[in-house]
């Protein structure tokens, strides 16, 4: 009498079979032991799968569980499941290349395809070859420490990367509805920077000191389309926008003025020259008072 090796205690009906019908697809402790036993005898891959009746993935998981690093080439299905690229794998590829490994040897260690390995190397400014370049160690160190695209890919490579990202983002943006775009803008502005900024803090102090009647809404409290003003005076229909010229486009002021003007607001723009000059308080007050909508009480 021969019993099923899955541990169920049932007798195997056919001669030469190891399992009762239907029992060879489940992983059990007995199957784990059998996999380890067959591996110690020198069997690999398909031979173990045929003997135990488990898939490639389960066999390899069993070996990994007991601290055995499977050797030999895995099946195509297992390779496809492991081809998920991550930042850690990118770093691992660079380190292995620095040690002198190439092509299929790196792919086996990392669990990626040959093409993905070469793509990673090219993206970090390394031209794949079969000889280790003299300056490769320096390239790897710069890549792993985190540099700009221009430093990693060169001027032309960085330009191509930016153009590709810009096209991808434009395509994604065109597919969004107005509600989704507004939500995206709000979330981005809330997470972008700590509020209030040093610029906004100066205007807050000025507002409290002279009783200008503005409310701070630059934290995403109020939106007009995709515009989130920094300060607003509802009664006089005036908003104040503070900004640093370095981070804004040349047409920032006219575009912003038109967008907020559609909602009936006049705009006062204050940049770093206004807020951090020698007589900044009087200068900012004069710019605010020049707005015709404000009638100051004497």
C-alpha positions as CSV (number, residue, x, y, z in Angstrom):
1,X,0.0,0.0,0.0
2,X,1.3,3.4,-1.0
3,X,0.0,6.6,0.7
4,X,-0.3,10.0,-0.9
5,X,2.7,12.1,0.0
6,X,0.6,15.3,0.7
7,X,-0.1,13.8,4.2
8,X,-3.8,13.2,3.7
9,X,-3.4,9.5,4.6
10,X,-5.3,8.2,1.5
11,X,-4.0,5.3,-0.6
12,X,-2.7,6.0,-4.1
13,X,-4.7,4.0,-6.7
14,X,-2.4,4.0,-9.7
15,X,1.1,2.5,-9.6
16,X,3.9,5.1,-10.0
17,X,1.8,8.0,-8.8
18,X,2.8,10.0,-5.7
19,X,-0.5,11.8,-5.2
20,X,-4.2,11.1,-5.0
21,X,-5.9,12.9,-7.9
22,X,-6.5,16.6,-7.1
23,X,-3.9,16.6,-4.2
24,X,-0.9,17.6,-6.2
25,X,-1.7,21.3,-6.6
26,X,-1.6,22.3,-2.9
27,X,1.6,23.1,-1.0
28,X,2.1,21.2,2.3
29,X,4.9,20.6,4.7
30,X,5.5,17.2,3.2
31,X,5.9,18.7,-0.2
32,X,8.3,21.3,1.2
33,X,10.4,18.4,2.6
34,X,10.3,16.6,-0.7
35,X,11.4,19.7,-2.6
36,X,14.4,20.1,-0.3
37,X,15.2,16.4,-0.5
38,X,15.2,16.4,-4.4
39,X,17.3,19.6,-4.5
40,X,19.9,18.0,-2.2
41,X,20.0,15.0,-4.6
42,X,20.9,17.4,-7.5
43,X,17.5,17.8,-9.2
44,X,16.7,21.2,-10.6
45,X,13.8,23.1,-12.2
46,X,11.6,21.0,-14.3
47,X,12.7,17.8,-12.7
48,X,11.6,19.0,-9.3
49,X,8.3,20.3,-10.7
50,X,7.5,17.0,-12.3
51,X,8.3,15.0,-9.2
52,X,6.4,17.2,-6.7
53,X,3.5,18.4,-8.8
54,X,3.9,22.1,-8.0
55,X,4.5,25.2,-10.2
56,X,7.9,26.8,-10.8
57,X,7.0,29.8,-8.6
58,X,6.0,27.6,-5.6
59,X,9.2,25.5,-5.9
60,X,11.4,28.6,-5.9
61,X,9.5,30.1,-2.9
62,X,10.0,27.0,-0.9
63,X,13.8,27.1,-1.6
64,X,14.0,30.7,-0.7
65,X,12.0,30.1,2.5
66,X,14.7,27.6,3.7
67,X,17.6,29.9,2.8
68,X,18.5,28.2,-0.5
69,X,19.3,30.4,-3.5
70,X,18.0,28.6,-6.6
71,X,20.5,28.2,-9.4
72,X,19.8,27.5,-13.0
73,X,17.5,29.6,-15.3
74,X,14.0,30.2,-14.2
75,X,10.9,29.7,-16.3
76,X,9.7,32.6,-18.5
77,X,6.6,33.0,-16.2
78,X,8.7,33.5,-13.1
79,X,10.9,36.0,-14.9
80,X,7.9,38.1,-16.0
81,X,6.6,38.2,-12.4
82,X,10.0,39.5,-11.2
83,X,10.5,42.2,-13.9
84,X,9.1,45.0,-11.8
85,X,11.7,47.8,-11.8
86,X,12.3,49.8,-8.6
87,X,14.8,52.3,-7.4
88,X,16.5,49.7,-5.3
89,X,17.0,47.5,-8.3
90,X,18.4,50.4,-10.3
91,X,21.0,50.9,-7.6
92,X,21.8,47.2,-7.5
93,X,22.3,47.1,-11.2
94,X,24.8,50.0,-11.0
95,X,26.7,48.3,-8.1
96,X,26.9,45.0,-10.0
97,X,28.2,46.7,-13.1
98,X,30.8,48.5,-11.1
99,X,32.0,45.1,-9.8
100,X,32.5,43.9,-13.4
101,X,29.3,41.9,-14.1
102,X,27.7,42.3,-17.5
103,X,24.5,41.5,-19.4
104,X,22.8,38.2,-18.5
105,X,24.8,37.9,-15.2
106,X,23.3,41.2,-13.9
107,X,19.8,40.2,-15.1
108,X,20.0,36.9,-13.2
109,X,21.1,38.6,-10.0
110,X,18.5,41.5,-10.1
111,X,15.6,39.6,-11.7
112,X,15.2,41.9,-14.7
113,X,15.5,41.3,-18.4
114,X,18.7,42.1,-20.4
115,X,17.0,45.0,-22.1
116,X,15.8,46.6,-18.8
117,X,19.4,46.3,-17.4
118,X,20.8,48.1,-20.5
119,X,18.0,50.8,-20.3
120,X,18.9,51.5,-16.6
121,X,22.6,51.9,-17.5
122,X,21.9,54.2,-20.4
123,X,19.6,56.4,-18.3
124,X,22.4,56.9,-15.8
125,X,24.7,58.1,-18.6
126,X,26.6,54.8,-18.9
127,X,27.2,53.4,-22.4
128,X,26.9,49.6,-22.0
129,X,29.9,47.7,-23.2
130,X,31.9,44.5,-22.4
131,X,34.8,46.4,-20.9
132,X,34.8,48.4,-17.7
133,X,35.5,52.1,-18.6
134,X,38.1,53.9,-16.5
135,X,35.7,56.6,-15.2
136,X,32.8,54.2,-14.5
137,X,33.3,54.2,-10.7
138,X,32.9,58.0,-10.6
139,X,29.7,57.8,-12.7
140,X,28.2,55.2,-10.4
141,X,29.0,57.2,-7.3
142,X,27.5,60.4,-8.8
143,X,24.4,58.4,-9.9
144,X,23.8,56.8,-6.5
145,X,24.3,60.1,-4.5
146,X,21.5,61.8,-6.4
147,X,22.2,64.4,-9.0
148,X,20.3,66.5,-11.5
149,X,19.3,65.1,-14.9
150,X,21.9,67.3,-16.6
151,X,24.6,65.9,-14.4
152,X,23.4,62.4,-14.9
153,X,22.5,62.4,-18.5
154,X,24.3,65.4,-20.0
155,X,22.7,68.4,-21.5
156,X,21.2,66.6,-24.5
157,X,20.0,63.6,-22.4
158,X,18.4,65.9,-19.8
159,X,16.7,67.9,-22.6
160,X,15.2,64.7,-24.0
161,X,14.1,63.5,-20.6
162,X,12.3,66.8,-19.9
163,X,10.6,66.9,-23.3
164,X,9.4,63.3,-22.8
165,X,8.1,64.1,-19.3
166,X,6.4,67.3,-20.5
167,X,4.6,65.5,-23.3
168,X,3.5,62.8,-21.0
169,X,2.1,65.3,-18.4
170,X,0.4,67.3,-21.1
171,X,-1.4,64.2,-22.4
172,X,-2.5,63.2,-18.9
173,X,-3.7,66.8,-18.2
174,X,-5.8,66.9,-21.4
175,X,-7.7,63.8,-20.2
176,X,-8.7,65.4,-16.9
177,X,-12.1,67.1,-16.4
178,X,-12.4,70.6,-14.9
179,X,-13.2,69.2,-11.5
180,X,-10.2,66.8,-11.5
181,X,-7.9,69.6,-12.6
182,X,-9.1,71.9,-9.8
183,X,-8.7,69.1,-7.3
184,X,-5.2,68.4,-8.6
185,X,-4.2,72.1,-8.3
186,X,-5.5,72.3,-4.7
187,X,-3.6,69.1,-3.6
188,X,-0.4,70.2,-5.2
189,X,-0.5,73.7,-3.7
190,X,-1.3,72.3,-0.2
191,X,1.6,69.9,-0.3
192,X,4.1,72.1,-2.1
193,X,5.3,74.4,0.6
194,X,4.9,75.3,4.3
195,X,2.3,78.0,4.8
196,X,2.5,80.9,5.4
197,X,5.8,81.5,3.6
198,X,8.2,84.2,4.7
199,X,6.8,86.5,2.0
200,X,3.2,86.0,3.2
201,X,4.4,86.4,6.9
202,X,5.5,90.0,6.1
203,X,2.1,90.9,4.6
204,X,0.3,89.3,7.5
205,X,2.3,91.5,9.9
206,X,1.5,94.5,7.8
207,X,-2.2,93.7,7.7
208,X,-2.4,93.4,11.5
209,X,-0.3,96.5,12.2
210,X,-2.3,98.8,9.9
211,X,-5.7,97.1,9.9
212,X,-5.9,96.7,6.2
213,X,-8.8,94.3,6.4
214,X,-7.4,91.4,4.3
215,X,-7.9,87.7,5.1
216,X,-5.1,85.2,4.5
217,X,-6.3,82.5,2.2
218,X,-3.0,81.3,0.6
219,X,-3.3,78.0,2.3
220,X,-5.8,76.8,-0.2
221,X,-8.9,78.1,1.5
222,X,-10.3,80.0,-1.5
223,X,-10.0,79.1,-5.2
224,X,-11.0,81.0,-8.3
225,X,-10.6,78.3,-11.0
226,X,-7.0,77.2,-10.7
227,X,-6.0,80.5,-8.9
228,X,-5.5,80.5,-5.1
229,X,-4.8,84.1,-4.0
230,X,-2.7,84.9,-1.0
231,X,-4.8,87.6,0.6
232,X,-8.4,88.8,-0.1
233,X,-10.6,91.7,0.9
234,X,-14.1,90.7,0.0
235,X,-15.7,94.1,0.8
236,X,-13.4,96.0,-1.5
237,X,-12.9,93.2,-4.1
238,X,-9.1,93.3,-3.9
239,X,-6.6,90.5,-3.6
240,X,-2.8,90.6,-2.8
241,X,-0.4,88.2,-4.5
242,X,3.1,87.8,-3.2
243,X,5.8,86.0,-5.3
244,X,9.5,85.6,-6.1
245,X,10.3,86.7,-9.7
246,X,12.8,83.8,-10.1
247,X,10.0,81.2,-9.9
248,X,7.4,82.9,-12.1
249,X,7.1,83.1,-15.9
250,X,7.4,86.5,-17.6
251,X,3.6,86.7,-18.3
252,X,2.7,85.8,-14.7
253,X,1.3,89.2,-13.8
254,X,-0.9,89.9,-16.9
255,X,-2.3,86.3,-16.9
256,X,-3.0,86.3,-13.2
257,X,-4.7,89.8,-13.4
258,X,-7.0,88.6,-16.2
259,X,-8.0,85.4,-14.4
260,X,-8.9,87.1,-11.2
261,X,-10.4,90.0,-13.0
262,X,-13.1,87.7,-14.4
263,X,-14.3,87.3,-10.8
264,X,-14.4,91.1,-10.2
265,X,-11.1,91.4,-8.3
266,X,-8.3,93.9,-8.6
267,X,-4.8,92.5,-7.9
268,X,-1.9,94.0,-6.0
269,X,1.4,92.2,-6.8
270,X,4.3,92.3,-4.3
271,X,7.6,90.6,-5.1
272,X,10.9,90.3,-3.1
273,X,11.9,93.9,-4.0
274,X,8.8,95.2,-2.4
275,X,8.9,93.0,0.7
276,X,12.6,93.0,1.6
277,X,13.7,96.6,0.7
278,X,14.9,99.2,3.1
279,X,11.5,101.0,3.4
280,X,9.4,98.0,2.5
281,X,6.4,98.9,4.8
282,X,5.7,102.3,3.3
283,X,6.4,101.0,-0.2
284,X,3.9,98.1,0.1
285,X,1.3,100.4,1.7
286,X,1.6,102.8,-1.2
287,X,1.1,100.0,-3.8
288,X,-2.0,98.8,-2.0
289,X,-3.5,102.2,-1.6
290,X,-3.0,103.0,-5.3
291,X,-5.7,100.4,-6.1
292,X,-8.8,102.4,-7.0
293,X,-11.2,100.0,-5.2
294,X,-9.8,100.9,-1.8
295,X,-11.1,104.1,-0.2
296,X,-9.1,104.6,3.0
297,X,-10.8,106.0,6.0
298,X,-9.1,109.0,7.5
